[in-house]
């Protein structure tokens, strides 16, 4: 993704810097509430997405980003789960090198799950083709896990689309269960991928000041999203249940994930595994949602209770305009 750098700078200069600075200060100073907060960090699109164009087919760059991402997770004692899209690897990179990248995650103590081979949208793909893509996405993943005597347990829907037809939704759920999968939900959805794409473009152009502005806007957005879902969880399930955060394996997080994790620690969060988070009774609530949107499970539970849902905050309008160029 390439854009004239003057356009990037002009739009981001319009972001209210005072608001960003204020939010950043609040991030640094905020303390935990009386509630015990827990969050499971999950990272989609391993081995990588949202990176500079020139590095997408560079194995050394992918390995460097994986190392930086895993270093931040390890430094903050985060037992993360990554979700693999094998088709993200360029054809120019030998297929066995994907196993090397997946091994980095597993050797660091992280879990890995299946996110399909090519990231298809279930709402636009036949059930038969979708199931084929799930199986195809197991190849390198099963090998890497098998070498360490670990099972393939987790599956996450691309775009969080679980089917817009009840019969298709039920068919895929049955298929996943038969193959031994558990579906990995998401409660804290966000617009991180928007910031990641902008950051990758700015990094490609070498615009360091612009990259800094994007990072500040990203952190301010994520804080706003967490505040929303903390309050929303109380509305929907009656308490702040352990959350499941959706992020992606991208350059933005490789370079700055530590700042986000520090913000969450400042809000009183303990980092827990996906398995531990899902032990909470809230996750026993049924996901009956059938429709076109990739909703947080909190929204799905709200709909199941007959509640009118409130959507989470989006990115600043200036950032959104920049993304649309």
N, C-alpha and C positions, 0 to 999 in steps of 0.2 A: 504494500500500500504506500504510494508516494503522493505527497502534496507539496505545493510551494511552501517553504518554511515561513514566509512572511504572512501567509494566511493562517497558519497554525498560531503564530505568535499574536497576530492581531485579535483572533478570537479568544485566546486564553487570557489576554490582557484584560478582557472584559469581565472575567470572573471576579466577583467581589473579593478583593484581597483581604480586606478587613475582616470579612466573615470567615474566610479560610484561616487567617491567623488566630482569630478568636476560638474557632473550633479546634485548632491544633493545640492551643493552650489548655482548652478544656480536656482534650484527650490526655495530655500529660499529667493533669492534676486530679482528674476524677477518681474518686475512691469507690470501693464496692458498696453496694447496698447491703441490707441485712440478709437478703436472699443469697444462698450459695449458688453461684453461677458456674455452669459447666458448658463446654462447647467441644464438639468433635470437628476437627479441621479436615475437610476432604478436598482433594485437588484433582480436577478433571483434565482430560486431554493430555495425559502423559503419553509420549515423551516430551511434547512441547507444542504450543500454539501461541500466537500473539508475540512473535519474535521478529526482529528485523529481517527484511526480505533476503538480504545477502547472507544470512546465517541459517536459513531454513534447511539447507542441505549440507550443512557443515557439521560433521559429527563432533568435532572438538568443541564447537560452540554449544551444541546440545548438551554435551557432557559437562561443560563449564556451568551452564545454567542449572543443570540437575544438581551439581555439587553445591552451588550457592543456595539453592532452595532447600536442600537437605541440611546444609549447615545451619540455616536459620531455624529450621524445625528442631534440630537436635539441640541447639543452644537454648531453646525455650522449652525443652522436654515435651515436645508435641508428638503424640503417637498418631500420625496422620495416615489417611488412606488415600492412595492415588488410583485413578481410574484410567485405564489404558485404551488408547485408540491406535492400534497398530498401524493403520493406514496413514497416520500422520508422518511416518518416516518416508523420506524421499527415496525414490527408486535408485538414485545414485549411491545411496549408502547401503553397503552389504547387509542383508537381512539379519545376519547373526549379531550385528552390532546393536540391534534393539535389545537383545538379551543382555548385553553389557550394561545398557542404561537401566533396564529393569533390575538387574542385579545390584546396582547402586542403591536403589530404593529399598530393596529387601535387606541388604547388608546393613543399611542404616536403621533397620528395625521398623520400617513402615509396612503397611499392608498394601496390596494391590488388588484391584477388581477390574471387571470387564465393562467397557463403555462402548462396545461394538467395534467392528473393524474400521468402518468408514463414516461413523457418526450420522447414520440416516435418521430422518424424521419419521417416527412411527405414524404420524397423522398423514403422511404423504407417501407411505411405502406399504406394500402388501404385507400381510402377516408372514407369508411364506418367505419373501425376500428378507424381511427383517430377521426372522429366525436364522436364515443362512448367514447373515452378517454377524449375528451373535456368535455362532459357532466358529466362523472364520476368525473372529477376534480373540479366540481362545489359544491360538497356536503358540506364539512366543510366550504368552502369559502362563499357560499351563506348564510349559517347559521350565521357565524360571522358577515358578513355585514348586514344581515337582523336584527340582534339584535341591531344594531346601526342605523337602517333605512337608510342604504347606498346601492346603487345599485351595481351590478356586471357589470363593464363597460369595463375593459381592458383585452385584450388577447395578449400574445406574443408567437410566434412560437419557439419551441425548436430548437436549433442550427441555428435559423434564417432561417430555410428551409421552404419556402412558396410554394413548389411544383416544380417539374421538368417537369411537363406536363401542358399545358395551361388549359385543361379541369379540371384537379384536382385542380389547383390553383383557378379557378373561382368557382368551387363547394364549396370549403372550405370557400372562402370569402363570398359567398352567405349565407352559413350556419351560419357563425359568425354574419353577419349582421342581420339575422332573429332572433338570440338569443340576440340581443342588444349589441353586442361587437363592440368596436373600436380596431383596430390593433395597438399595441404599436411598433413603429419603433425604430431603433437604428442607430445613425450616428457615434458614437465613439465606434467601436469594438476594441478589444485588446486581448492580450494573458494572461490576469489576471489569468485565471483558471490554466494555467501551473504553475505559481508561487504559487498558492494556494495549489495545490497538493504536490509540493515539501515542502512547509512550513508545511503542515499537517504531512508529513512523518518525517520531522526534529523535529517537536514538539512531536510526538509520541516517538521518540528516545531520547528526552531531550537534543538535541544539540542546546543550546541557541546561541552560536556564529554563527553556521550555519544558524539559523533562522534569525539572524541580517543581514547576508550577502544576504539572499533571499529578505528580506524587502528592502534593499538598491537597489538591482537589479530591483525589482518590481517598486519602485518609479521612477527610472531612465527610465525604459521602458514606464511607463505611461506618463511621461513628453514628451518623444519622440513621443508618439502616439498623444498627444494633439497638439503638434506643427504641426505634419503632417496634422491632420484633420482641424486645423484652416486655414492652407494654402490651403488645398484641397477644403474646402467649398467656398473659394473665387473663385477658378478655376471653380467649378461646378455651383454655384448659384449666384456668383458675390459679395458675402459679407459673413461675419461671422454670420451665422444664429444661433439661439439658438440650442445647441447640445443636443443629448440624449445619455447619457453614460450608457453602459452595465457593471454591476458588478455582483457578486454573494454573497449569504449569506454563507460565509465560515470563517474559523478560522483566515485566514490572514487579512481579512477586519475587523473582530470583534476586533482583537488585534491592528490594525494599520490604520483603515480608517481615523482617525483624521489627520494623516500625509498627506494622499492623498488630503483630503479636504483643508488642509492648503496650499498645493501646488497650488491647483486650485484657491483659494482666492488670492494667490500671483500673479497669472496670470490674475487677474482682473475679475474672474467669479462671477456672482450672481447666486445663486441656485434658480431654479424656478420649479414649478410643471410640470408634464407631459402635463397636459391640457394647461398650459400657453405656454410652448415651442411649442406645435403643432398649436397654433394660427398663427405662422409665415407663410407667404405665401409660403415659400419653401416646406412645408409639403403638399401643394396642388398638387405638381408635382406627376405625375402618377408613380406607381411602376409596371412596365411592365416586370420585370425580371422573367424569367422562366429558372431554371437551377439547377445544383447540389450544388452550393456553398451558404453559409450563409453570404451574403454580407451586408455591411453597406448600408443604404438607399442612402448615397451620391454616392456610386458606382452604385446603381440601377438608380439613376437620371442621372448620367453621361452616362451610357449605353443608356438610353432613349433619350439622346441628341446626340447620335452618337459619343461620346467621347471615347478615349482609356483610360481605367481606370488604375490608379496607386494604388497598394496595400499598405496598412499601414505597419509600421514596425513590425517585429516579435521579439520574445525574442532573447537574445544573444545566439550564437551557442552552447556555453558551457552549458547554461541552457537547451537548447533544447536536447542536448545529455543526460543530466541528466534525463529529463522527459521520454526519450525513454527507459531507463533501467527498 
